[in-house]
Amino acid sequence: MTTTANDLPDGWFSPGDVAAYASLYEQVPVRSRVAELGVWQGRSLCSVAHLILARNLQVHAVDTFRGTPGELDIVHDCDGKLRQRFEANLARFGISNHVVVHVGSTARVAQDMAAGSFDLIFIDADHSYEAVFADITAWLPKVKAGGVLCGHDYNRPGHGHAGVKQAVDELIGSDKITVFPDSLIWAHWIR
């Protein structure tokens, strides 16, 4: 099933982001464990639903479903039903049985995850420098050798996203990541 941007749930994933994310999912082994930190209404996961199904992936979706401080008006636009909208979108794209939902902060959920247990971890939660720094620090050890730590909003102008680039560059290094063309997705492969 090929989806178009019009079919996907609301969100900030551009067509270039969708293509970059799909290329990352195509590289993970069949029956892999992946995690997405910050899921909003599920646009990014639904964009790769066909790969989740074809590759029989187990996805761990981590979100507070309360929104990011300073952006709470966006959650109010969902009538306080953000988690329900997310789960309805998973069902609409047929991936509910492949997604384990973890309600809580990314830092708290990271404590429950074993080191080296994920093939791909995608960071797209709170975009403040402090939060991205904490997410990279907490989740990087959870990626297997040969896996990839990646995220969204690298080089996004405005809207308080400068912290993403700063944290990624400090902890990983701009020379050790790939930024996909026509996309805001960055990736760092674990050797």
Backbone torsions as a table, in degrees:
resi	resn	phi	psi	omega
1	MET	NA	120.0	176.4
2	THR	-98.8	131.8	-179.8
3	THR	-108.4	155.3	174.1
4	THR	-108.9	165.0	179.9
5	ALA	-56.8	-31.7	-179.5
6	ASN	-69.9	-26.1	-179.8
7	ASP	-79.1	-22.5	-172.1
8	LEU	-77.5	154.6	174.4
9	PRO	-60.2	163.4	176.7
10	ASP	-58.9	151.6	177.5
11	GLY	161.2	-168.3	-172.0
12	TRP	-115.9	20.6	179.9
13	PHE	-88.8	114.7	179.9
14	SER	-79.4	168.3	174.2
15	PRO	-56.6	-36.1	176.3
16	GLY	-65.7	-38.3	176.4
17	ASP	-64.2	-43.2	179.2
18	VAL	-58.9	-45.7	-179.7
19	ALA	-64.1	-42.6	179.8
20	ALA	-65.2	-44.0	-179.4
21	TYR	-62.9	-42.5	178.5
22	ALA	-61.6	-40.0	179.8
23	SER	-64.0	-33.8	176.5
24	LEU	-69.3	-43.6	179.4
25	TYR	-65.2	-32.2	178.8
26	GLU	-66.7	-20.3	-177.2
27	GLN	-90.5	-15.1	-178.4
28	VAL	-80.2	146.7	179.6
29	PRO	-63.7	154.8	173.9
30	VAL	-56.4	143.8	-179.9
31	ARG	63.0	28.7	178.0
32	SER	-76.5	163.7	170.6
33	ARG	-105.1	129.3	176.0
34	VAL	-127.7	160.1	177.4
35	ALA	-134.9	142.9	173.6
36	GLU	-124.7	121.5	-179.5
37	LEU	-98.8	113.9	-175.1
38	GLY	88.5	102.8	-172.8
39	VAL	-115.0	-14.6	-178.8
40	TRP	48.5	-120.6	-179.5
41	GLN	-99.6	5.6	174.1
42	GLY	94.4	14.7	-178.4
43	ARG	-55.8	-47.9	-176.9
44	SER	-65.8	-44.8	179.5
45	LEU	-65.5	-41.2	179.3
46	CYS	-65.7	-28.5	178.9
47	SER	-66.8	-22.4	178.7
48	VAL	-115.1	20.5	-178.6
49	ALA	-55.6	-41.6	-179.5
50	HIS	-61.2	-34.1	178.8
51	LEU	-77.9	-36.5	176.0
52	ILE	-59.2	-43.7	-179.8
53	LEU	-71.4	-48.6	-176.2
54	ALA	-64.4	-33.0	-176.9
55	ARG	-99.1	1.2	178.6
56	ASN	52.4	53.1	-176.9
57	LEU	-87.5	149.7	171.2
58	GLN	-105.6	119.5	-177.1
59	VAL	-107.4	131.6	173.9
60	HIS	-104.1	112.7	-177.8
61	ALA	-100.3	121.0	-174.2
62	VAL	-117.2	123.6	179.1
63	ASP	-163.3	150.9	173.1
64	THR	-81.2	-23.0	-174.3
65	PHE	59.5	24.1	175.8
66	ARG	-115.1	-4.5	-179.7
67	GLY	88.1	171.2	179.3
68	THR	-94.1	136.7	175.9
69	PRO	-52.2	135.8	-177.9
70	GLY	91.4	-12.3	179.0
71	GLU	-127.8	26.1	-173.9
72	LEU	-68.1	-23.0	177.8
73	ASP	-59.8	-29.5	179.3
74	ILE	-66.2	-39.2	178.5
75	VAL	-66.7	-38.0	179.3
76	HIS	-62.2	-28.3	176.7
77	ASP	-63.8	-17.6	179.1
78	CYS	-96.9	11.2	-179.5
79	ASP	56.8	31.0	179.8
80	GLY	71.4	13.3	-175.8
81	LYS	-114.9	38.9	-176.3
82	LEU	-61.8	-47.0	-179.6
83	ARG	-62.5	-41.7	179.5
84	GLN	-62.5	-40.1	177.7
85	ARG	-64.9	-42.4	178.1
86	PHE	-58.5	-50.7	-177.2
87	GLU	-66.5	-34.6	176.1
88	ALA	-64.9	-38.1	177.7
89	ASN	-67.8	-39.4	175.9
90	LEU	-59.3	-43.8	179.5
91	ALA	-64.0	-42.5	-179.0
92	ARG	-61.1	-33.2	-179.8
93	PHE	-95.9	4.6	172.8
94	GLY	74.0	23.6	-176.3
95	ILE	-115.7	10.1	-178.7
96	SER	-52.7	-41.3	-177.5
97	ASN	-73.8	-6.6	179.4
98	HIS	-104.0	-2.7	-173.6
99	VAL	-118.6	125.5	173.3
100	VAL	-101.2	119.3	-177.6
101	VAL	-92.5	127.9	176.2
102	HIS	-114.6	112.3	179.0
103	VAL	-92.0	116.9	179.9
104	GLY	156.5	177.7	178.9
105	SER	-70.0	151.0	179.8
106	THR	-61.8	-35.7	179.7
107	ALA	-65.5	-43.0	-179.2
108	ARG	-68.1	-43.9	-179.2
109	VAL	-64.9	-35.5	179.1
110	ALA	-57.1	-33.9	-179.4
111	GLN	-62.1	-25.9	-178.1
112	ASP	-88.7	-3.2	-175.2
113	MET	-103.0	138.6	-178.9
114	ALA	-75.3	148.2	175.8
115	ALA	-62.2	142.5	176.2
116	GLY	63.1	30.8	-174.5
117	SER	-106.5	0.8	-178.4
118	PHE	-124.8	144.5	175.4
119	ASP	-89.5	-23.6	179.3
120	LEU	-150.6	133.3	173.1
121	ILE	-129.9	126.9	-177.3
122	PHE	-113.4	121.1	-177.4
123	ILE	-100.0	116.8	179.5
124	ASP	-153.0	40.5	-179.3
125	ALA	-96.8	-130.6	177.7
126	ASP	-60.6	128.9	-174.3
127	HIS	-94.6	7.2	177.9
128	SER	-68.7	153.9	179.1
129	TYR	-53.6	-48.2	-176.7
130	GLU	-61.3	-42.6	-177.9
131	ALA	-69.7	-43.1	179.3
132	VAL	-66.2	-40.7	176.2
133	PHE	-57.7	-47.2	180.0
134	ALA	-64.7	-40.0	179.6
135	ASP	-65.1	-44.5	178.3
136	ILE	-62.3	-44.9	-179.1
137	THR	-61.7	-43.4	-176.6
138	ALA	-76.2	-35.2	-171.1
139	TRP	-99.4	-23.0	179.4
140	LEU	-54.0	-43.2	179.0
141	PRO	-66.9	-12.4	-178.5
142	LYS	-84.1	-9.4	-178.5
143	VAL	-87.7	133.0	177.0
144	LYS	-67.3	156.4	169.0
145	ALA	-59.2	133.1	-176.1
146	GLY	90.1	-9.5	179.4
147	GLY	-87.2	-174.1	-175.6
148	VAL	-136.4	133.6	169.2
149	LEU	-102.4	127.4	-176.0
150	CYS	-145.0	175.6	-179.5
151	GLY	-170.0	-179.3	-175.1
152	HIS	-116.0	162.1	171.7
153	ASP	73.9	25.8	171.5
154	TYR	-73.3	125.9	-179.2
155	ASN	70.3	18.0	176.1
156	ARG	-73.4	125.5	179.3
157	PRO	-73.5	143.5	173.9
158	GLY	64.2	-165.1	175.8
159	HIS	52.1	28.0	174.2
160	GLY	70.2	23.9	-176.6
161	HIS	-97.7	2.0	-178.9
162	ALA	-59.9	-26.5	179.6
163	GLY	-63.1	-27.6	179.6
164	VAL	-62.7	-55.6	-178.4
165	LYS	-60.3	-43.6	-177.9
166	GLN	-61.0	-47.4	-178.7
167	ALA	-66.5	-43.7	179.6
168	VAL	-62.1	-46.2	-178.7
169	ASP	-63.9	-39.0	-179.9
170	GLU	-70.2	-44.8	-174.0
171	LEU	-84.8	-33.1	-176.5
172	ILE	-111.3	-46.0	-178.6
173	GLY	107.7	129.7	-178.4
174	SER	-62.9	-23.6	178.7
175	ASP	-81.4	-6.2	-178.1
176	LYS	-112.9	12.7	177.2
177	ILE	-123.1	160.5	171.1
178	THR	-110.8	131.2	171.9
179	VAL	-109.8	120.9	-174.0
180	PHE	-72.5	140.3	179.5
181	PRO	-60.2	144.4	178.4
182	ASP	56.3	32.4	-174.7
183	SER	-149.7	161.6	174.0
184	LEU	-107.1	17.4	-177.7
185	ILE	-93.4	132.7	174.9
186	TRP	-114.9	155.0	-179.9
187	ALA	-147.3	143.3	177.7
188	HIS	-133.5	115.9	-179.8
189	TRP	-84.1	135.9	-179.6
190	ILE	-88.2	124.8	-178.4
191	ARG	-94.3	NA	NA
